[in-house]
Protein backbone atom coordinates (compact mmCIF):
# COMPACT_ATOMS: atom_id res chain seq x y z
CA UNK A 1 0.00 0.00 0.00
CA UNK A 2 1.00 3.59 -0.63
CA UNK A 3 0.55 6.19 2.08
CA UNK A 4 -0.47 9.67 0.93
CA UNK A 5 -0.61 12.72 3.19
CA UNK A 6 -3.14 15.33 2.06
CA UNK A 7 -3.48 18.85 3.39
CA UNK A 8 -6.56 20.84 2.40
CA UNK A 9 -8.44 23.90 3.64
CA UNK A 10 -11.04 21.55 5.13
CA UNK A 11 -8.86 18.93 6.85
CA UNK A 12 -5.67 16.93 6.79
CA UNK A 13 -5.91 13.26 5.84
CA UNK A 14 -3.74 10.21 5.59
CA UNK A 15 -4.69 7.68 2.91
CA UNK A 16 -3.53 4.16 2.24
CA UNK A 17 -4.10 3.16 -1.38
CA UNK A 18 -3.04 0.38 -3.71
CA UNK A 19 -0.64 1.20 -6.54
CA UNK A 20 -1.99 1.47 -10.06
CA UNK A 21 -4.63 4.19 -9.84
CA UNK A 22 -4.10 7.87 -10.48
CA UNK A 23 -3.78 10.24 -7.56
CA UNK A 24 -7.07 11.81 -8.67
CA UNK A 25 -8.90 8.48 -8.44
CA UNK A 26 -7.47 7.85 -4.97
CA UNK A 27 -8.50 11.31 -3.77
CA UNK A 28 -12.03 11.00 -5.17
CA UNK A 29 -12.47 7.48 -3.77
CA UNK A 30 -11.40 8.78 -0.35
CA UNK A 31 -14.02 11.53 -0.55
CA UNK A 32 -11.70 14.51 -0.89
CA UNK A 33 -14.43 16.86 -2.09
CA UNK A 34 -12.06 19.68 -3.03
CA UNK A 35 -10.89 17.56 -5.98
CA UNK A 36 -13.83 17.88 -8.38
CA UNK A 37 -12.20 16.10 -11.35
CA UNK A 38 -14.94 17.29 -13.70
CA UNK A 39 -13.31 15.92 -16.87
CA UNK A 40 -12.76 12.49 -15.34
CA UNK A 41 -9.01 12.44 -15.80
CA UNK A 42 -8.53 13.80 -19.31
CA UNK A 43 -6.31 16.74 -18.21
CA UNK A 44 -8.93 19.02 -19.75
CA UNK A 45 -10.31 21.06 -16.87
CA UNK A 46 -7.82 21.61 -14.03
CA UNK A 47 -10.34 20.79 -11.28
CA UNK A 48 -8.05 18.07 -9.90
CA UNK A 49 -5.24 20.56 -9.24
CA UNK A 50 -2.95 19.66 -6.34
CA UNK A 51 0.38 21.01 -5.14
CA UNK A 52 3.20 18.57 -4.49
CA UNK A 53 5.53 19.20 -1.58
CA UNK A 54 8.95 20.35 -2.88
CA UNK A 55 10.72 17.16 -1.83
CA UNK A 56 8.43 15.13 -4.12
CA UNK A 57 8.83 17.14 -7.33
CA UNK A 58 11.84 15.19 -8.60
CA UNK A 59 10.29 11.84 -7.65
CA UNK A 60 7.13 12.24 -9.74
CA UNK A 61 7.11 12.04 -13.54
CA UNK A 62 7.28 15.57 -14.98
CA UNK A 63 4.13 16.99 -16.55
CA UNK A 64 3.52 16.41 -20.25
CA UNK A 65 2.63 19.12 -22.77
CA UNK A 66 -1.16 18.78 -22.28
CA UNK A 67 -0.82 19.01 -18.52
CA UNK A 68 1.50 22.02 -18.77
CA UNK A 69 -1.01 23.78 -21.04
CA UNK A 70 -3.83 23.19 -18.56
CA UNK A 71 -1.69 24.22 -15.58
CA UNK A 72 -0.92 27.51 -17.36
CA UNK A 73 -4.66 28.30 -17.18
CA UNK A 74 -4.95 27.74 -13.42
CA UNK A 75 -5.06 30.73 -11.09
CA UNK A 76 -2.61 30.32 -8.25
CA UNK A 77 -0.25 27.96 -10.04
CA UNK A 78 2.79 27.18 -7.92
CA UNK A 79 6.08 25.40 -8.69
CA UNK A 80 4.63 22.14 -7.33
CA UNK A 81 1.28 22.43 -9.13
CA UNK A 82 0.13 19.28 -10.89
CA UNK A 83 -3.07 17.71 -12.15
CA UNK A 84 -3.70 14.74 -9.89
CA UNK A 85 -5.21 12.82 -12.82
CA UNK A 86 -1.77 12.74 -14.43
CA UNK A 87 0.08 11.25 -11.46
CA UNK A 88 0.13 7.47 -11.48
CA UNK A 89 0.56 5.92 -8.05
CA UNK A 90 3.53 3.60 -7.72
CA UNK A 91 5.26 2.12 -4.70
CA UNK A 92 8.01 4.72 -5.16
CA UNK A 93 5.49 7.39 -4.12
CA UNK A 94 4.88 5.92 -0.67
CA UNK A 95 4.64 8.89 1.72
CA UNK A 96 3.65 11.40 -0.99
CA UNK A 97 2.66 14.77 0.47
CA UNK A 98 0.20 16.94 -1.45
CA UNK A 99 -1.96 19.92 -0.68
CA UNK A 100 -5.31 20.63 -2.24
CA UNK A 101 -5.89 24.34 -2.81
Biopython code that builds the backbone (N, CA, C, O; Angstrom):
import numpy as np
from Bio.PDB.StructureBuilder import StructureBuilder

atoms = [
    (1, "UNK", "N", (0.830, -1.191, 0.000)),
    (1, "UNK", "CA", (0.000, 0.000, 0.000)),
    (1, "UNK", "C", (0.874, 1.255, 0.000)),
    (1, "UNK", "O", (2.007, 1.250, 0.482)),
    (2, "UNK", "N", (0.321, 2.302, -0.544)),
    (2, "UNK", "CA", (0.997, 3.589, -0.628)),
    (2, "UNK", "C", (0.310, 4.547, 0.344)),
    (2, "UNK", "O", (-0.913, 4.688, 0.334)),
    (3, "UNK", "N", (1.096, 5.190, 1.166)),
    (3, "UNK", "CA", (0.549, 6.187, 2.075)),
    (3, "UNK", "C", (0.662, 7.561, 1.414)),
    (3, "UNK", "O", (1.698, 7.914, 0.850)),
    (4, "UNK", "N", (-0.425, 8.324, 1.495)),
    (4, "UNK", "CA", (-0.469, 9.668, 0.935)),
    (4, "UNK", "C", (-0.947, 10.613, 2.041)),
    (4, "UNK", "O", (-1.930, 10.336, 2.728)),
    (5, "UNK", "N", (-0.244, 11.717, 2.198)),
    (5, "UNK", "CA", (-0.612, 12.723, 3.192)),
    (5, "UNK", "C", (-1.183, 13.916, 2.438)),
    (5, "UNK", "O", (-0.515, 14.502, 1.586)),
    (6, "UNK", "N", (-2.429, 14.270, 2.758)),
    (6, "UNK", "CA", (-3.138, 15.331, 2.056)),
    (6, "UNK", "C", (-3.457, 16.459, 3.033)),
    (6, "UNK", "O", (-3.993, 16.227, 4.117)),
    (7, "UNK", "N", (-3.124, 17.667, 2.636)),
    (7, "UNK", "CA", (-3.483, 18.855, 3.391)),
    (7, "UNK", "C", (-4.459, 19.650, 2.538)),
    (7, "UNK", "O", (-4.199, 19.913, 1.364)),
    (8, "UNK", "N", (-5.582, 20.030, 3.131)),
    (8, "UNK", "CA", (-6.556, 20.839, 2.400)),
    (8, "UNK", "C", (-7.119, 21.903, 3.336)),
    (8, "UNK", "O", (-6.908, 21.840, 4.547)),
    (9, "UNK", "N", (-7.833, 22.880, 2.780)),
    (9, "UNK", "CA", (-8.438, 23.904, 3.639)),
    (9, "UNK", "C", (-9.452, 23.318, 4.618)),
    (9, "UNK", "O", (-9.717, 23.913, 5.663)),
    (10, "UNK", "N", (-10.017, 22.165, 4.291)),
    (10, "UNK", "CA", (-11.043, 21.552, 5.128)),
    (10, "UNK", "C", (-10.433, 20.679, 6.219)),
    (10, "UNK", "O", (-10.842, 20.770, 7.376)),
    (11, "UNK", "N", (-9.456, 19.828, 5.871)),
    (11, "UNK", "CA", (-8.861, 18.927, 6.853)),
    (11, "UNK", "C", (-7.577, 18.326, 6.303)),
    (11, "UNK", "O", (-7.282, 18.428, 5.112)),
    (12, "UNK", "N", (-6.832, 17.706, 7.182)),
    (12, "UNK", "CA", (-5.665, 16.926, 6.788)),
    (12, "UNK", "C", (-6.059, 15.455, 6.851)),
    (12, "UNK", "O", (-6.791, 15.033, 7.746)),
    (13, "UNK", "N", (-5.567, 14.688, 5.895)),
    (13, "UNK", "CA", (-5.910, 13.265, 5.836)),
    (13, "UNK", "C", (-4.680, 12.437, 5.519)),
    (13, "UNK", "O", (-3.711, 12.910, 4.925)),
    (14, "UNK", "N", (-4.755, 11.208, 5.930)),
    (14, "UNK", "CA", (-3.745, 10.213, 5.591)),
    (14, "UNK", "C", (-4.479, 9.081, 4.897)),
    (14, "UNK", "O", (-5.415, 8.511, 5.456)),
    (15, "UNK", "N", (-4.060, 8.752, 3.678)),
    (15, "UNK", "CA", (-4.692, 7.682, 2.915)),
    (15, "UNK", "C", (-3.729, 6.530, 2.757)),
    (15, "UNK", "O", (-2.512, 6.712, 2.767)),
    (16, "UNK", "N", (-4.276, 5.357, 2.613)),
    (16, "UNK", "CA", (-3.526, 4.165, 2.236)),
    (16, "UNK", "C", (-4.213, 3.616, 1.004)),
    (16, "UNK", "O", (-5.374, 3.213, 1.068)),
    (17, "UNK", "N", (-3.506, 3.595, -0.124)),
    (17, "UNK", "CA", (-4.101, 3.165, -1.385)),
    (17, "UNK", "C", (-3.189, 2.162, -2.087)),
    (17, "UNK", "O", (-1.979, 2.134, -1.865)),
    (18, "UNK", "N", (-3.795, 1.352, -2.929)),
    (18, "UNK", "CA", (-3.040, 0.385, -3.712)),
    (18, "UNK", "C", (-2.396, 1.085, -4.905)),
    (18, "UNK", "O", (-2.952, 2.056, -5.418)),
    (19, "UNK", "N", (-1.251, 0.617, -5.349)),
    (19, "UNK", "CA", (-0.640, 1.200, -6.544)),
    (19, "UNK", "C", (-1.490, 0.896, -7.778)),
    (19, "UNK", "O", (-2.269, -0.057, -7.800)),
    (20, "UNK", "N", (-1.319, 1.721, -8.789)),
    (20, "UNK", "CA", (-1.987, 1.468, -10.059)),
    (20, "UNK", "C", (-2.976, 2.535, -10.464)),
    (20, "UNK", "O", (-3.113, 2.822, -11.653)),
    (21, "UNK", "N", (-3.671, 3.132, -9.511)),
    (21, "UNK", "CA", (-4.626, 4.193, -9.840)),
    (21, "UNK", "C", (-3.904, 5.524, -9.990)),
    (21, "UNK", "O", (-2.719, 5.646, -9.681)),
    (22, "UNK", "N", (-4.639, 6.511, -10.467)),
    (22, "UNK", "CA", (-4.103, 7.870, -10.477)),
    (22, "UNK", "C", (-4.334, 8.484, -9.099)),
    (22, "UNK", "O", (-5.180, 8.023, -8.332)),
    (23, "UNK", "N", (-3.584, 9.512, -8.807)),
    (23, "UNK", "CA", (-3.782, 10.238, -7.556)),
    (23, "UNK", "C", (-5.195, 10.799, -7.504)),
    (23, "UNK", "O", (-5.819, 10.798, -6.443)),
    (24, "UNK", "N", (-5.709, 11.277, -8.628)),
    (24, "UNK", "CA", (-7.069, 11.812, -8.675)),
    (24, "UNK", "C", (-8.086, 10.758, -8.253)),
    (24, "UNK", "O", (-8.973, 11.045, -7.449)),
    (25, "UNK", "N", (-7.971, 9.557, -8.776)),
    (25, "UNK", "CA", (-8.899, 8.485, -8.436)),
    (25, "UNK", "C", (-8.831, 8.177, -6.947)),
    (25, "UNK", "O", (-9.865, 7.991, -6.305)),
    (26, "UNK", "N", (-7.635, 8.124, -6.398)),
    (26, "UNK", "CA", (-7.469, 7.848, -4.972)),
    (26, "UNK", "C", (-8.113, 8.944, -4.119)),
    (26, "UNK", "O", (-8.766, 8.655, -3.116)),
    (27, "UNK", "N", (-7.925, 10.188, -4.521)),
    (27, "UNK", "CA", (-8.504, 11.308, -3.766)),
    (27, "UNK", "C", (-10.025, 11.298, -3.844)),
    (27, "UNK", "O", (-10.698, 11.521, -2.837)),
    (28, "UNK", "N", (-10.568, 11.044, -5.016)),
    (28, "UNK", "CA", (-12.030, 11.003, -5.174)),
    (28, "UNK", "C", (-12.626, 9.820, -4.412)),
    (28, "UNK", "O", (-13.667, 9.964, -3.771)),
    (29, "UNK", "N", (-11.983, 8.660, -4.474)),
    (29, "UNK", "CA", (-12.465, 7.477, -3.765)),
    (29, "UNK", "C", (-12.475, 7.722, -2.259)),
    (29, "UNK", "O", (-13.355, 7.237, -1.547)),
    (30, "UNK", "N", (-11.488, 8.480, -1.781)),
    (30, "UNK", "CA", (-11.400, 8.783, -0.351)),
    (30, "UNK", "C", (-12.354, 9.900, 0.066)),
    (30, "UNK", "O", (-12.444, 10.222, 1.251)),
    (31, "UNK", "N", (-13.058, 10.489, -0.883)),
    (31, "UNK", "CA", (-14.023, 11.530, -0.546)),
    (31, "UNK", "C", (-13.437, 12.913, -0.369)),
    (31, "UNK", "O", (-14.032, 13.749, 0.312)),
    (32, "UNK", "N", (-12.294, 13.175, -0.962)),
    (32, "UNK", "CA", (-11.703, 14.510, -0.891)),
    (32, "UNK", "C", (-12.494, 15.406, -1.841)),
    (32, "UNK", "O", (-12.219, 15.458, -3.040)),
    (33, "UNK", "N", (-13.470, 16.103, -1.291)),
    (33, "UNK", "CA", (-14.432, 16.857, -2.093)),
    (33, "UNK", "C", (-13.819, 18.042, -2.837)),
    (33, "UNK", "O", (-14.372, 18.496, -3.838)),
    (34, "UNK", "N", (-12.697, 18.538, -2.362)),
    (34, "UNK", "CA", (-12.058, 19.682, -3.027)),
    (34, "UNK", "C", (-11.517, 19.308, -4.403)),
    (34, "UNK", "O", (-11.260, 20.193, -5.221)),
    (35, "UNK", "N", (-11.342, 18.030, -4.673)),
    (35, "UNK", "CA", (-10.891, 17.556, -5.979)),
    (35, "UNK", "C", (-12.139, 17.174, -6.772)),
    (35, "UNK", "O", (-12.675, 16.076, -6.618)),
    (36, "UNK", "N", (-12.597, 18.103, -7.627)),
    (36, "UNK", "CA", (-13.831, 17.876, -8.379)),
    (36, "UNK", "C", (-13.632, 16.897, -9.524)),
    (36, "UNK", "O", (-14.490, 16.046, -9.762)),
    (37, "UNK", "N", (-12.518, 17.002, -10.238)),
    (37, "UNK", "CA", (-12.204, 16.099, -11.352)),
    (37, "UNK", "C", (-13.343, 16.042, -12.363)),
    (37, "UNK", "O", (-13.806, 14.961, -12.727)),
    (38, "UNK", "N", (-13.784, 17.195, -12.809)),
    (38, "UNK", "CA", (-14.940, 17.288, -13.699)),
    (38, "UNK", "C", (-14.745, 16.593, -15.045)),
    (38, "UNK", "O", (-15.715, 16.098, -15.619)),
    (39, "UNK", "N", (-13.526, 16.543, -15.557)),
    (39, "UNK", "CA", (-13.313, 15.915, -16.872)),
    (39, "UNK", "C", (-13.008, 14.427, -16.745)),
    (39, "UNK", "O", (-12.813, 13.747, -17.753)),
    (40, "UNK", "N", (-12.964, 13.923, -15.537)),
    (40, "UNK", "CA", (-12.764, 12.494, -15.336)),
    (40, "UNK", "C", (-11.361, 11.991, -15.591)),
    (40, "UNK", "O", (-11.159, 10.785, -15.735)),
    (41, "UNK", "N", (-10.398, 12.871, -15.651)),
    (41, "UNK", "CA", (-9.012, 12.439, -15.795)),
    (41, "UNK", "C", (-8.405, 12.682, -17.164)),
    (41, "UNK", "O", (-7.375, 12.095, -17.497)),
    (42, "UNK", "N", (-9.025, 13.535, -17.960)),
    (42, "UNK", "CA", (-8.532, 13.803, -19.313)),
    (42, "UNK", "C", (-7.580, 14.999, -19.389)),
    (42, "UNK", "O", (-7.197, 15.409, -20.485)),
    (43, "UNK", "N", (-7.198, 15.557, -18.257)),
    (43, "UNK", "CA", (-6.314, 16.739, -18.210)),
    (43, "UNK", "C", (-6.920, 17.901, -18.993)),
    (43, "UNK", "O", (-6.199, 18.672, -19.627)),
    (44, "UNK", "N", (-8.250, 18.022, -18.945)),
    (44, "UNK", "CA", (-8.930, 19.019, -19.753)),
    (44, "UNK", "C", (-9.644, 20.097, -18.948)),
    (44, "UNK", "O", (-10.290, 20.967, -19.532)),
    (45, "UNK", "N", (-9.543, 20.059, -17.607)),
    (45, "UNK", "CA", (-10.313, 21.064, -16.868)),
    (45, "UNK", "C", (-9.547, 21.695, -15.704)),
    (45, "UNK", "O", (-9.867, 22.821, -15.324)),
    (46, "UNK", "N", (-8.582, 21.043, -15.139)),
    (46, "UNK", "CA", (-7.820, 21.613, -14.035)),
    (46, "UNK", "C", (-8.479, 21.510, -12.678)),
    (46, "UNK", "O", (-7.936, 22.027, -11.702)),
    (47, "UNK", "N", (-9.640, 20.858, -12.575)),
    (47, "UNK", "CA", (-10.337, 20.788, -11.284)),
    (47, "UNK", "C", (-9.799, 19.688, -10.377)),
    (47, "UNK", "O", (-10.369, 19.421, -9.319)),
    (48, "UNK", "N", (-8.711, 19.052, -10.782)),
    (48, "UNK", "CA", (-8.053, 18.074, -9.903)),
    (48, "UNK", "C", (-6.673, 18.590, -9.494)),
    (48, "UNK", "O", (-5.789, 17.816, -9.125)),
    (49, "UNK", "N", (-6.507, 19.907, -9.566)),
    (49, "UNK", "CA", (-5.237, 20.562, -9.243)),
    (49, "UNK", "C", (-4.810, 20.261, -7.810)),
    (49, "UNK", "O", (-5.597, 20.409, -6.875)),
    (50, "UNK", "N", (-3.566, 19.839, -7.645)),
    (50, "UNK", "CA", (-2.946, 19.661, -6.338)),
    (50, "UNK", "C", (-1.564, 20.298, -6.388)),
    (50, "UNK", "O", (-1.056, 20.629, -7.459)),
    (51, "UNK", "N", (-0.972, 20.462, -5.224)),
    (51, "UNK", "CA", (0.377, 21.013, -5.139)),
    (51, "UNK", "C", (1.246, 19.999, -4.403)),
    (51, "UNK", "O", (0.990, 19.659, -3.248)),
    (52, "UNK", "N", (2.269, 19.527, -5.093)),
    (52, "UNK", "CA", (3.196, 18.572, -4.488)),
    (52, "UNK", "C", (4.159, 19.297, -3.561)),
    (52, "UNK", "O", (4.587, 20.415, -3.850)),
    (53, "UNK", "N", (4.493, 18.664, -2.459)),
    (53, "UNK", "CA", (5.530, 19.204, -1.581)),
    (53, "UNK", "C", (6.848, 19.207, -2.345)),
    (53, "UNK", "O", (7.094, 18.305, -3.146)),
    (54, "UNK", "N", (7.701, 20.206, -2.111)),
    (54, "UNK", "CA", (8.946, 20.349, -2.879)),
    (54, "UNK", "C", (9.800, 19.088, -2.932)),
    (54, "UNK", "O", (10.403, 18.795, -3.965)),
    (55, "UNK", "N", (9.859, 18.344, -1.839)),
    (55, "UNK", "CA", (10.719, 17.155, -1.826)),
    (55, "UNK", "C", (10.222, 16.047, -2.749)),
    (55, "UNK", "O", (10.953, 15.091, -3.008)),
    (56, "UNK", "N", (9.002, 16.160, -3.246)),
    (56, "UNK", "CA", (8.434, 15.130, -4.123)),
    (56, "UNK", "C", (8.512, 15.495, -5.597)),
    (56, "UNK", "O", (8.261, 14.636, -6.442)),
    (57, "UNK", "N", (8.843, 16.709, -5.934)),
    (57, "UNK", "CA", (8.831, 17.140, -7.329)),
    (57, "UNK", "C", (9.723, 16.285, -8.224)),
    (57, "UNK", "O", (9.311, 15.917, -9.324)),
    (58, "UNK", "N", (10.913, 15.970, -7.786)),
    (58, "UNK", "CA", (11.837, 15.187, -8.604)),
    (58, "UNK", "C", (11.486, 13.704, -8.638)),
    (58, "UNK", "O", (12.005, 12.967, -9.476)),
    (59, "UNK", "N", (10.617, 13.260, -7.742)),
    (59, "UNK", "CA", (10.287, 11.836, -7.654)),
    (59, "UNK", "C", (9.046, 11.459, -8.452)),
    (59, "UNK", "O", (8.739, 10.278, -8.610)),
    (60, "UNK", "N", (8.338, 12.459, -8.953)),
    (60, "UNK", "CA", (7.130, 12.239, -9.740)),
    (60, "UNK", "C", (7.450, 12.570, -11.193)),
    (60, "UNK", "O", (8.172, 13.525, -11.476)),
    (61, "UNK", "N", (6.902, 11.768, -12.115)),
    (61, "UNK", "CA", (7.109, 12.042, -13.542)),
    (61, "UNK", "C", (6.785, 13.499, -13.841)),
    (61, "UNK", "O", (5.799, 14.020, -13.320)),
    (62, "UNK", "N", (7.578, 14.168, -14.659)),
    (62, "UNK", "CA", (7.280, 15.571, -14.980)),
    (62, "UNK", "C", (6.002, 15.667, -15.812)),
    (62, "UNK", "O", (5.612, 14.705, -16.472)),
    (63, "UNK", "N", (5.355, 16.831, -15.777)),
    (63, "UNK", "CA", (4.128, 16.990, -16.554)),
    (63, "UNK", "C", (4.397, 16.965, -18.056)),
    (63, "UNK", "O", (5.429, 17.441, -18.528)),
    (64, "UNK", "N", (3.447, 16.400, -18.789)),
    (64, "UNK", "CA", (3.521, 16.407, -20.247)),
    (64, "UNK", "C", (3.008, 17.731, -20.799)),
    (64, "UNK", "O", (2.603, 18.612, -20.041)),
    (65, "UNK", "N", (3.028, 17.866, -22.117)),
    (65, "UNK", "CA", (2.634, 19.119, -22.773)),
    (65, "UNK", "C", (1.179, 19.479, -22.495)),
    (65, "UNK", "O", (0.880, 20.645, -22.237)),
    (66, "UNK", "N", (0.261, 18.503, -22.540)),
    (66, "UNK", "CA", (-1.159, 18.781, -22.281)),
    (66, "UNK", "C", (-1.374, 19.260, -20.855)),
    (66, "UNK", "O", (-2.135, 20.196, -20.607)),
    (67, "UNK", "N", (-0.689, 18.603, -19.917)),
    (67, "UNK", "CA", (-0.825, 19.007, -18.520)),
    (67, "UNK", "C", (-0.251, 20.405, -18.315)),
    (67, "UNK", "O", (-0.860, 21.225, -17.628)),
    (68, "UNK", "N", (0.896, 20.683, -18.892)),
    (68, "UNK", "CA", (1.500, 22.021, -18.772)),
    (68, "UNK", "C", (0.558, 23.090, -19.308)),
    (68, "UNK", "O", (0.413, 24.151, -18.701)),
    (69, "UNK", "N", (-0.083, 22.817, -20.444)),
    (69, "UNK", "CA", (-1.005, 23.781, -21.038)),
    (69, "UNK", "C", (-2.179, 24.051, -20.098)),
    (69, "UNK", "O", (-2.595, 25.199, -19.939)),
    (70, "UNK", "N", (-2.709, 23.008, -19.482)),
    (70, "UNK", "CA", (-3.832, 23.188, -18.558)),
    (70, "UNK", "C", (-3.371, 23.907, -17.295)),
    (70, "UNK", "O", (-4.084, 24.776, -16.792)),
    (71, "UNK", "N", (-2.203, 23.566, -16.775)),
    (71, "UNK", "CA", (-1.690, 24.223, -15.577)),
    (71, "UNK", "C", (-1.472, 25.718, -15.812)),
    (71, "UNK", "O", (-1.626, 26.520, -14.891)),
    (72, "UNK", "N", (-1.115, 26.094, -17.038)),
    (72, "UNK", "CA", (-0.923, 27.513, -17.360)),
    (72, "UNK", "C", (-2.217, 28.304, -17.232)),
    (72, "UNK", "O", (-2.176, 29.527, -17.095)),
    (73, "UNK", "N", (-3.351, 27.640, -17.274)),
    (73, "UNK", "CA", (-4.660, 28.303, -17.182)),
    (73, "UNK", "C", (-5.183, 28.393, -15.749)),
    (73, "UNK", "O", (-6.229, 28.998, -15.511)),
    (74, "UNK", "N", (-4.474, 27.803, -14.802)),
    (74, "UNK", "CA", (-4.952, 27.738, -13.423)),
    (74, "UNK", "C", (-4.476, 28.951, -12.638)),
    (74, "UNK", "O", (-3.284, 29.260, -12.613)),
    (75, "UNK", "N", (-5.425, 29.638, -11.995)),
    (75, "UNK", "CA", (-5.061, 30.732, -11.091)),
    (75, "UNK", "C", (-4.355, 30.137, -9.879)),
    (75, "UNK", "O", (-4.766, 29.098, -9.362)),
    (76, "UNK", "N", (-3.318, 30.780, -9.439)),
    (76, "UNK", "CA", (-2.613, 30.316, -8.252)),
    (76, "UNK", "C", (-1.663, 29.161, -8.506)),
    (76, "UNK", "O", (-1.335, 28.410, -7.587)),
    (77, "UNK", "N", (-1.215, 29.013, -9.758)),
    (77, "UNK", "CA", (-0.248, 27.961, -10.045)),
    (77, "UNK", "C", (1.030, 28.202, -9.249)),
    (77, "UNK", "O", (1.522, 29.327, -9.151)),
    (78, "UNK", "N", (1.551, 27.119, -8.688)),
    (78, "UNK", "CA", (2.787, 27.180, -7.915)),
    (78, "UNK", "C", (3.812, 26.231, -8.541)),
    (78, "UNK", "O", (3.451, 25.435, -9.408)),
    (79, "UNK", "N", (5.075, 26.295, -8.124)),
    (79, "UNK", "CA", (6.080, 25.399, -8.691)),
    (79, "UNK", "C", (5.716, 23.915, -8.570)),
    (79, "UNK", "O", (6.088, 23.120, -9.433)),
    (80, "UNK", "N", (5.001, 23.538, -7.519)),
    (80, "UNK", "CA", (4.628, 22.137, -7.329)),
    (80, "UNK", "C", (3.260, 21.776, -7.878)),
    (80, "UNK", "O", (2.776, 20.669, -7.640)),
    (81, "UNK", "N", (2.626, 22.686, -8.608)),
    (81, "UNK", "CA", (1.283, 22.426, -9.129)),
    (81, "UNK", "C", (1.292, 21.289, -10.142)),
    (81, "UNK", "O", (2.139, 21.218, -11.032)),
    (82, "UNK", "N", (0.314, 20.403, -9.971)),
    (82, "UNK", "CA", (0.128, 19.279, -10.893)),
    (82, "UNK", "C", (-1.354, 18.961, -10.987)),
    (82, "UNK", "O", (-2.135, 19.341, -10.116)),
    (83, "UNK", "N", (-1.734, 18.267, -12.040)),
    (83, "UNK", "CA", (-3.074, 17.709, -12.152)),
    (83, "UNK", "C", (-2.994, 16.305, -11.579)),
    (83, "UNK", "O", (-2.223, 15.473, -12.057)),
    (84, "UNK", "N", (-3.792, 16.047, -10.556)),
    (84, "UNK", "CA", (-3.703, 14.743, -9.890)),
    (84, "UNK", "C", (-4.090, 13.595, -10.812)),
    (84, "UNK", "O", (-3.713, 12.451, -10.559)),
    (85, "UNK", "N", (-4.840, 13.882, -11.881)),
    (85, "UNK", "CA", (-5.214, 12.824, -12.823)),
    (85, "UNK", "C", (-4.017, 12.332, -13.625)),
    (85, "UNK", "O", (-4.073, 11.261, -14.229)),
    (86, "UNK", "N", (-2.946, 13.098, -13.635)),
    (86, "UNK", "CA", (-1.774, 12.741, -14.432)),
    (86, "UNK", "C", (-0.655, 12.111, -13.603)),
    (86, "UNK", "O", (0.434, 11.856, -14.119)),
    (87, "UNK", "N", (-0.920, 11.864, -12.335)),
    (87, "UNK", "CA", (0.084, 11.249, -11.460)),
    (87, "UNK", "C", (-0.338, 9.819, -11.165)),
    (87, "UNK", "O", (-1.299, 9.576, -10.435)),
    (88, "UNK", "N", (0.385, 8.890, -11.738)),
    (88, "UNK", "CA", (0.131, 7.471, -11.477)),
    (88, "UNK", "C", (0.778, 7.068, -10.167)),
    (88, "UNK", "O", (1.924, 7.423, -9.893)),
    (89, "UNK", "N", (0.039, 6.328, -9.362)),
    (89, "UNK", "CA", (0.562, 5.924, -8.052)),
    (89, "UNK", "C", (1.372, 4.640, -8.167)),
    (89, "UNK", "O", (0.880, 3.606, -8.618)),
    (90, "UNK", "N", (2.617, 4.740, -7.749)),
    (90, "UNK", "CA", (3.531, 3.597, -7.723)),
    (90, "UNK", "C", (4.086, 3.466, -6.312)),
    (90, "UNK", "O", (3.968, 4.386, -5.502)),
    (91, "UNK", "N", (4.679, 2.341, -6.028)),
    (91, "UNK", "CA", (5.255, 2.118, -4.697)),
    (91, "UNK", "C", (6.330, 3.149, -4.360)),
    (91, "UNK", "O", (6.569, 3.437, -3.187)),
    (92, "UNK", "N", (6.974, 3.701, -5.378)),
    (92, "UNK", "CA", (8.006, 4.718, -5.156)),
    (92, "UNK", "C", (7.428, 6.006, -4.575)),
    (92, "UNK", "O", (8.175, 6.845, -4.071)),
    (93, "UNK", "N", (6.122, 6.168, -4.639)),
    (93, "UNK", "CA", (5.489, 7.386, -4.123)),
    (93, "UNK", "C", (4.924, 7.203, -2.718)),
    (93, "UNK", "O", (4.138, 8.029, -2.253)),
    (94, "UNK", "N", (5.317, 6.137, -2.047)),
    (94, "UNK", "CA", (4.881, 5.924, -0.665)),
    (94, "UNK", "C", (5.317, 7.088, 0.198)),
    (94, "UNK", "O", (6.503, 7.409, 0.256)),
    (95, "UNK", "N", (4.356, 7.731, 0.878)),
    (95, "UNK", "CA", (4.645, 8.894, 1.725)),
    (95, "UNK", "C", (4.407, 10.218, 1.017)),
    (95, "UNK", "O", (4.694, 11.273, 1.582)),
    (96, "UNK", "N", (3.891, 10.188, -0.203)),
    (96, "UNK", "CA", (3.645, 11.395, -0.990)),
    (96, "UNK", "C", (2.853, 12.422, -0.187)),
    (96, "UNK", "O", (1.853, 12.094, 0.451)),
    (97, "UNK", "N", (3.319, 13.670, -0.230)),
    (97, "UNK", "CA", (2.656, 14.775, 0.465)),
    (97, "UNK", "C", (2.136, 15.755, -0.573)),
    (97, "UNK", "O", (2.898, 16.281, -1.384)),
    (98, "UNK", "N", (0.822, 15.997, -0.539)),
    (98, "UNK", "CA", (0.197, 16.940, -1.452)),
    (98, "UNK", "C", (-0.733, 17.861, -0.694)),
    (98, "UNK", "O", (-1.261, 17.503, 0.359)),
    (99, "UNK", "N", (-0.928, 19.045, -1.234)),
    (99, "UNK", "CA", (-1.963, 19.923, -0.680)),
    (99, "UNK", "C", (-2.968, 20.203, -1.785)),
    (99, "UNK", "O", (-2.643, 20.281, -2.970)),
    (100, "UNK", "N", (-4.206, 20.349, -1.332)),
    (100, "UNK", "CA", (-5.313, 20.633, -2.243)),
    (100, "UNK", "C", (-5.715, 22.072, -1.992)),
    (100, "UNK", "O", (-6.163, 22.413, -0.898)),
    (101, "UNK", "N", (-5.556, 22.924, -3.009)),
    (101, "UNK", "CA", (-5.894, 24.344, -2.806)),
    (101, "UNK", "C", (-7.385, 24.571, -2.633)),
    (101, "UNK", "O", (-7.819, 25.708, -2.454)),
]
sb = StructureBuilder()
sb.init_structure("model")
sb.init_model(0)
sb.init_chain("A")
sb.init_seg("    ")
for serial, (resi, resn, name, xyz) in enumerate(atoms, 1):
    if name == "N":
        sb.init_residue(resn, " ", resi, " ")
    sb.init_atom(name, np.array(xyz, "f"), 0.0, 1.0, " ", f" {name:<3s}", serial, name[0])
structure = sb.get_structure()
